């Protein structure tokens, strides 16, 4: 049993006992941390609102037998701008949902943590880029190891004649490799997705609004297929 310091982004929390909360944090060092904050539901809690979802915090924790206990907490980033806009909150909720599902306990997740941090920072900026969530989901797919083939055929590796797309096959397909259930995308969409996938979330390319909605829809369904679950937080997004 010992004290240790860590940081992380609060993914969610839920009541525990009469006055406590279990706080689930994404740590770059320890993966998904399930911690307990004693007395946090009391009006005069010394933690105040510092353990709200979507907050990047610095923590001092005491190792427990089942759950580590938070003894000190300070805010590193609160992302106040995104909290005042419903579209940004929904997008942030999707980012959190993916990170929460993918991260494992006691497994370092630096890349996933940094992706979530960059995503929330971008959402907290002056304007929300139409392709920000698409970019986040594509980069999450890469971290997970299921990134779609967008510049070459997922079947044979050819980089031309990519006329079809298949979730099961792993992305774009040429006519020779087309499979049952594969379908044609809007002309230029795979190239548009490839550009988003290779761009930093803070420097996404000029959006093509005619492409953005379809790009998000394809990316969402591709990731849901490979995660084998729906993204509930996207129910409010019309794609």
C-alpha positions in Angstrom: 0.0 0.0 0.0 1.5 3.4 -1.0 0.8 6.8 -2.3 1.5 7.5 -6.0 1.0 10.3 -8.5 -0.7 10.0 -11.9 -2.7 12.1 -14.3 -5.6 11.3 -16.6 -8.8 12.3 -18.3 -12.1 11.5 -16.5 -14.1 9.2 -18.6 -17.2 8.8 -16.3 -18.2 8.4 -12.7 -21.0 6.7 -10.8 -22.3 6.7 -7.2 -20.6 4.4 -4.7 -22.1 4.0 -1.3 -23.9 7.0 0.4 -21.4 9.8 -0.4 -18.7 8.4 -2.6 -18.1 8.0 -6.3 -16.2 5.6 -8.5 -14.3 7.8 -11.0 -13.0 6.1 -14.1 -9.9 7.8 -15.5 -7.9 7.2 -18.7 -4.2 7.3 -17.6 -1.3 7.4 -20.1 0.7 5.2 -17.7 -1.8 2.7 -16.3 -4.6 2.6 -18.8 -8.1 2.7 -17.4 -8.1 3.5 -13.7 -11.1 2.8 -11.5 -10.7 5.0 -8.5 -12.9 6.0 -5.6 -13.4 9.6 -4.4 -14.5 9.6 -0.8 -17.3 12.1 0.1 -17.3 13.7 -3.3 -21.2 13.7 -3.4 -21.4 15.8 -0.2 -22.1 19.5 -0.6 -18.9 20.5 1.2 -16.7 18.0 -0.6 -13.1 19.2 -0.9 -12.9 17.9 -4.4 -15.7 20.2 -5.6 -16.2 19.9 -9.4 -12.7 18.8 -10.2 -13.6 15.3 -11.1 -16.2 16.0 -13.7 -16.3 14.0 -16.9 -14.0 15.4 -19.7 -11.6 17.0 -17.2 -7.9 16.4 -17.4 -6.6 16.1 -13.8 -3.5 15.5 -11.8 -4.1 13.0 -9.1 -2.5 11.7 -5.9 -3.8 8.2 -5.1 -3.6 5.7 -2.3 -3.3 2.1 -3.4 -6.2 0.1 -2.2 -7.0 -3.6 -2.3 -9.8 -3.2 -4.9 -10.0 0.5 -5.8 -7.3 3.1 -5.4 -8.5 6.1 -3.5 -8.0 9.7 -4.7 -6.5 11.8 -1.9 -5.7 14.9 -3.9 -6.8 16.3 -7.3 -6.0 19.4 -9.3 -7.3 20.4 -12.8 -4.8 20.5 -15.6 -7.4 21.3 -18.4 -11.2 21.7 -18.0 -12.1 22.3 -21.7 -14.7 25.0 -20.8 -15.6 26.1 -24.3 -16.8 22.6 -25.5 -19.0 22.3 -22.5 -21.2 25.1 -23.7 -22.1 23.7 -27.1 -24.3 20.6 -27.6 -22.6 19.5 -30.8 -19.2 19.6 -29.2 -20.5 17.8 -26.1 -21.9 15.0 -28.3 -18.6 14.7 -30.2 -16.7 14.7 -26.9 -19.0 12.0 -25.6 -18.2 9.8 -28.7 -14.5 10.3 -28.1 -14.9 9.3 -24.5 -17.0 6.3 -25.3 -14.4 4.9 -27.8 -11.6 5.5 -25.4 -13.5 3.9 -22.5 -14.3 0.8 -24.5 -10.9 0.3 -26.0 -8.7 1.0 -22.9 -7.8 -1.8 -20.6 -6.9 -1.7 -16.9 -3.2 -1.9 -16.1 -2.1 -1.5 -19.7 -0.3 1.7 -20.6 -2.3 3.6 -23.3 -0.2 6.6 -24.1 -1.3 6.9 -27.8 -4.9 6.6 -26.9 -4.6 9.2 -24.1 -2.8 11.6 -26.4 -5.4 11.2 -29.1 -8.2 11.9 -26.6 -6.4 14.9 -25.3 -5.8 16.3 -28.8 -9.4 15.6 -29.7 -10.8 17.5 -26.7 -8.4 20.4 -27.2 -9.5 20.7 -30.8 -13.2 20.6 -29.7 -12.3 23.4 -27.2 -11.0 25.7 -30.0 -12.7 28.6 -31.7 -14.6 26.5 -34.2 -15.5 22.8 -34.5 -14.1 21.4 -37.7 -16.8 19.4 -39.6 -14.4 16.4 -40.0 -12.9 16.5 -36.4 -14.9 13.5 -35.2 -14.2 11.5 -38.4 -10.5 12.2 -37.9 -10.6 11.1 -34.3 -12.4 7.8 -35.2 -10.0 7.0 -38.0 -7.0 7.6 -35.7 -8.6 5.5 -33.0 -9.0 2.7 -35.6 -5.3 2.9 -36.3 -4.4 2.6 -32.6 -6.7 -0.4 -32.2 -5.2 -2.0 -35.3 -8.2 -1.9 -37.6 -7.5 1.2 -39.7 -9.3 0.9 -43.1 -7.3 0.6 -46.3 -8.0 3.9 -48.1 -5.2 4.3 -50.6 -4.8 0.7 -51.7 -6.9 -2.4 -52.1 -7.4 -4.2 -48.9 -7.4 -7.5 -50.8 -4.4 -7.3 -53.2 -2.7 -4.0 -52.4 -3.3 -2.4 -55.7 -3.4 1.4 -55.5 -5.7 2.1 -58.5 -9.2 1.0 -59.6 -10.6 1.3 -56.0 -14.2 1.2 -56.9 -15.7 -0.7 -53.9 -15.6 -0.6 -50.1 -16.2 -3.4 -47.5 -16.3 -3.2 -43.8 -15.5 -6.9 -43.5 -12.6 -6.9 -45.9 -11.0 -3.9 -44.3 -11.6 -0.9 -46.5 -11.3 -0.1 -50.2 -11.4 -2.9 -52.8 -10.6 -3.1 -56.5 -13.0 -4.7 -58.9 -11.0 -8.0 -58.9 -11.2 -8.3 -55.1 -14.8 -7.1 -54.7 -16.8 -9.3 -52.3 -20.5 -9.8 -51.6 -21.7 -7.0 -49.5 -19.1 -4.5 -50.8 -20.5 -1.3 -52.2 -19.6 1.8 -54.2 -18.8 5.0 -52.3 -19.1 8.5 -53.7 -16.3 9.3 -56.2 -13.4 10.7 -54.3 -14.6 9.8 -50.8 -11.8 7.3 -50.0 -9.2 9.9 -51.0 -11.0 12.4 -48.8 -11.0 10.0 -45.9 -7.3 9.2 -46.5 -6.5 13.0 -46.3 -8.3 13.3 -43.0 -6.7 10.1 -41.6 -3.2 11.5 -42.2 -3.8 15.0 -40.9 -3.4 16.2 -37.3 -6.6 16.9 -35.5 -5.5 20.5 -35.0 -4.7 21.0 -38.8 -7.4 19.2 -40.7 -7.8 20.1 -44.4 -10.3 22.5 -45.8 -13.7 20.7 -45.4 -15.9 19.6 -48.3 -19.3 19.8 -46.7 -20.7 17.5 -49.4 -18.2 14.8 -48.3 -18.2 15.4 -44.6 -21.5 13.8 -43.6 -20.9 10.7 -45.7 -17.3 10.4 -44.4 -18.5 10.4 -40.8 -21.2 7.8 -41.6 -18.8 5.4 -43.3 -16.2 5.8 -40.6 -18.7 5.3 -37.8 -20.1 2.1 -39.4 -16.6 0.8 -40.1 -15.5 1.2 -36.5 -18.7 -0.2 -35.1 -18.3 -3.2 -37.3 -14.8 -3.9 -36.0 -15.6 -3.0 -32.3 -18.7 -5.3 -32.6 -20.8 -2.7 -30.8 -22.7 0.5 -31.6 -21.6 3.9 -30.6 -24.5 5.0 -28.4 -23.3 8.5 -28.0 -23.7 9.1 -31.8 -27.4 8.6 -31.6 -27.8 12.4 -31.6 -25.7 12.8 -34.7 -27.6 12.7 -38.0 -25.3 10.4 -40.1 
